[in-house]
Amino acid sequence: MENNVQGLIPGKVDKEHLDLLVRFARIRSETIVAALQSYFVEGLTQREAIDRYQVNQSQLSQKVAEIREVSDQVRLAAKYYTSE
C-alpha cells in the first residue's frame, strides 16, 4: 500500500508503516494502537474504531493527529536519508 504526498490515507496505510509511526509517537495503549490500525490500515471510520475498541473519541482523535504529525516530520527528514 502507498501513501501519497497529501499524507496518510485511511485504509491505505501499510501495517508496518503504521507500526513504525506508532513507535516514533511512543503510543503504548494496546487498545488505541488497535483502533489506529483499524482506522489507518483497515479503513474503518474513527467512529467505527471507537465503537469496536471502546476508546475515548477525543483520545483517538488526538492520537490520529499525533500519527499524522509524526508522518509529516518523517517525510520531511526522509530527503536526508535517500541516496542519489
C-alpha positions as CSV (number, residue, x, y, z in Angstrom):
1,M,0.0,0.0,0.0
2,E,1.1,3.5,-0.5
3,N,0.8,7.0,0.9
4,N,0.8,10.0,-1.3
5,V,2.2,13.4,-0.7
6,Q,-1.0,14.6,0.9
7,G,-0.4,12.4,3.9
8,L,-1.8,9.3,5.4
9,I,-5.0,8.0,3.8
10,P,-7.2,5.9,6.0
11,G,-7.4,2.3,4.6
12,K,-4.3,2.7,2.5
13,V,-1.5,2.7,5.2
14,D,0.7,-0.4,5.4
15,K,0.6,-2.0,8.8
16,E,4.4,-2.0,9.1
17,H,4.5,1.7,8.3
18,L,1.9,2.4,11.0
19,D,3.8,0.3,13.5
20,L,6.9,2.5,12.9
21,L,4.9,5.7,13.3
22,V,3.3,4.4,16.5
23,R,6.7,3.6,17.8
24,F,8.0,7.0,16.9
25,A,5.0,8.6,18.6
26,R,5.5,6.4,21.7
27,I,1.9,5.3,21.8
28,R,1.7,2.3,24.1
29,S,-2.0,1.7,24.8
30,E,-2.9,-1.6,23.0
31,T,-6.5,-0.5,22.5
32,I,-5.5,2.8,21.0
33,V,-3.0,1.1,18.7
34,A,-5.7,-1.4,17.6
35,A,-8.1,1.4,16.9
36,L,-5.4,3.3,15.0
37,Q,-4.8,0.2,12.9
38,S,-8.5,-0.2,12.2
39,Y,-8.6,3.4,11.0
40,F,-5.4,3.7,9.1
41,V,-4.9,0.1,7.8
42,E,-8.3,-1.4,7.6
43,G,-10.2,1.8,6.6
44,L,-12.8,1.9,9.4
45,T,-14.1,5.4,10.3
46,Q,-12.9,6.8,13.5
47,R,-16.5,6.3,14.9
48,E,-16.4,2.6,13.9
49,A,-12.9,2.2,15.5
50,I,-14.2,3.9,18.7
51,D,-17.2,1.6,18.9
52,R,-15.1,-1.5,18.2
53,Y,-12.4,-0.9,20.8
54,Q,-14.4,1.2,23.3
55,V,-11.8,4.0,23.3
56,N,-12.4,7.7,24.1
57,Q,-13.3,9.7,21.0
58,S,-11.1,12.7,21.9
59,Q,-8.1,10.4,22.8
60,L,-8.3,8.6,19.4
61,S,-8.6,11.9,17.5
62,Q,-5.6,13.2,19.4
63,K,-3.6,10.1,18.6
64,V,-4.6,10.3,14.9
65,A,-3.3,13.9,14.8
66,E,-0.1,12.8,16.5
67,I,0.4,10.0,14.0
68,R,-0.2,12.5,11.1
69,E,2.3,14.9,12.7
70,V,5.0,12.2,13.1
71,S,4.4,11.1,9.5
72,D,4.9,14.7,8.2
73,Q,8.1,15.0,10.2
74,V,9.4,11.7,8.9
75,R,8.6,12.7,5.3
76,L,10.5,16.0,5.7
77,A,13.5,14.2,7.2
78,A,13.5,11.4,4.6
79,K,15.2,13.5,2.0
80,Y,18.3,13.5,4.1
81,Y,18.5,9.7,4.1
82,T,17.9,8.9,0.4
83,S,20.8,8.1,-1.8
84,E,21.3,9.9,-5.1
